[in-house]
């Protein structure tokens, strides 16, 4: 959740809403909290690999479960490519970026292949380092603002400049940046005492991440202003540069690159487990349902994912996938909210599921139209595949 999104998402959000991205962040936080309570409540009852794919099947039927699982897989596979390319863009010159991005994907697939404990250990190291870099960025920004009150006046005067449509669009784009709490639920079969650990982990992770995002967003807006932030290719690098801390620029670039690796590592882990669950039910080829006898990971699903991401890395633009990924993730959480609404064993009131579902719909319809159209087409293609498979199975 504290990955490449915090280094990349503020620029498109500022382009959509200006300083109103802070309102967008608050809206995204409310929707995320509602979705998180749904995921936590469902995970406590169904501690199995697959997350909302499993919950949708159990509470709503096979088709809603398939839509959730397919949306997650396609959206997050595209995000894997984005994270790999983001890493390479910070780490190496442009001519080397695609080959280095492919190597990053292959390396992290190998880490995942050898078991979840190695994945967790590497994630812990990455998060600690990235938090230290973000703290450096915040301190540099505040130091540069210590004697100037003008940015604060400009910020408060321009909060509503983007209008409500722009604010909602920024919320959808920012939602992409910290929607990783679903990954916790997808690992249900590999967690100790999952009915207690998963709900607690989801809410703690979301709360801590939102605080970090809010602080960094305010500092970035105060330091750069909405217009400069909207046009920045590397916004948080520009923050330390604008503050005069030129020596910190390489550190921030390294932090962004490592954050992208952390996000990519978590994505590969989550997609592999959802693909495993779908393959068990033949919603993906059953060949992907294999679990390694020693390392206990869905090794075939992760190897196939790695190959697909490498192909995307060589063919897509990193900026084109944020809206597409948000479409898939929001559709995934819409199913989670509806499934949680039907539960009889409850931890949270149904009003949260209603608010979360309505929030998902509102954010989807305000995403860039091209992203929505691409998402609809790919979901439709997946539905056709499943309908053909069911027809052939019925004939047999």
Steps between C-alpha positions, in 0.01 A plus 500: 500500500791736566652432161551676171153655516609766748782602265284507185128556573503857629581648158195363311282570805616862504438526125140390561420703812784735585515554876165321514697176490501527881121470494540218249738326738246532781225355278725215390583437867132472595430260213813302586400476867156366408656252258755397762231422758323286239821314417582455869155365583504259205857386567411411857233260372689369194878487568585353160722605210319710243349791694183646350494237227426244772266732692296581189455133416400409854248782555383614156562217255759385250462786250549788746799313644646461153453870421681592822787259444543586132488875573769457763727292278483725194521826691789394716688331217501837325614658827792259515620636168456856626698431817782331308524792258485752785790324668705506182419866426654603833786252493656516152517716184210476256673269252546237774159527662305219334773233533558596864125491568484147361791395720321647804187298423697178460694562822188558712320202347800296617469646853131406512573155360701405808227564756296764679745541792767631262242730343407640844864552602585693183179706530590601856841628389352692207230671708743615769730657242215667307354648820840647582519660153148642534594648837799666333270648232257636760778657709656662192165642391419637844847651531451684173163634617609604847520872418230535232124503565404577138473133385248427775282792391520389135411144596189589697385737224521232228354194672175516299653606167462160335124466562330191637558291188873566520500426873326166447735413217797576723346274765482215251861552393624524859303188593730311263796605711404337831248229410746227598320402819310239295826310463486409867174314452628311194763326717250336735646151480850617598412710807513391864162529676346663189155578643666740748820603321356596159228744619743666740774526238268651237379785720841574656671504159238728348505745793877535502522537124237773484687708757819475295322594175324798657820646646698456178215642287476816709876556493518441123218747433646765730847464351418479128149641471220325307616596150862398540396179676262414214777526241774329702647179361652413839302708753679404820840547340384850410402562863854451632643692204266797559603500865865530404594154628671397175712241677180307587388458138688171441366363830141577399554338161632186667206507741251525214668215316496277808139597575405389151670166566303464825171566323594257224590231753162533675313501169664180379417333831134601496431426134657156532268405787186631325600314182545185711148530638351564156688207347371267772148578378601486131436873451861505383674196348527234769872464428552817709356333811823316580669580834872435535552197727791659689445878492117485516449777242293498176815477293342446158264795541786725607726390214220567249436837662867589473498417128185709441643798687824483303299518177309802630820672614629481145178637346317748732543856629515528879257795504229312314427237764414696816138565401463148360629350823268719707204378291584136572566554871184705557289235328667239721409695814146559381452122507664486844257758640195322359626165632568643847151656503348151479697354793308396809807487730594867522785714635393831342163664418350451153502878450875480440451247221234719338726806517796300369303360205360840403849649533647237266236577236550876532878473461474263203274728295732799551816318386644601160259369230772308317586305815135416562448385140811281506393349832149420376639334187747280690240396759264414213770287333549308827124443530491361145783260587314373804171464311672295228667278760171437679330421168768248405493343847121465475526324165755257643 
